[in-house]
């Protein structure tokens, strides 16, 4: 039987025989970040680490805001009892604010800070739901930080936008959708 011209690239070629001895071929090597590792943990991306720190900074700013709101409520409550300020019209407009409403705002500010701490703590081992929640938290915080556009509001806005961007990146998506043991 003839196999044709061995120099003809279009003709049928004879396959060389594979040797049946030696070491077996190893499986292809995959990077550990794409599911093929040997139990090696994937390291948290730098953007997620930065977002975690920014969430803790936002929480600290929230605590400062809660202290300021509580001091405002205490000052208004104390000043409402002062008889010398009863005839001051400008103060009476301020004193008409309910101290209960200010205490309610204080609790909301403090709760938002606790929420930032919880999200920051969960970024290390949370799933995709934590990622989505953190992005929504960042967007809402940025919108709320725009209204009182003072230095603290500006800091909240910038930090919140950065949190949403860092958690929304593709390396962060890979981190939150990684397999867990």
Secondary structure, DSSP 8 states (H G I E B T S, - for coil): -----TT-TTS----------S---------GGGTT-SS------HHHHHHHHHHHHHHHHHHHHHHHHHHHHHHHHHHHT-GGGTT-HHHHHHHTS-HHHHHHHHHHHHHHHHHHHHHHHHTTT--HHHHHHHHHHHHHHHHHHHHS-SHHHHHHHHHHHHHHHHHHSHHHHHHHTS---
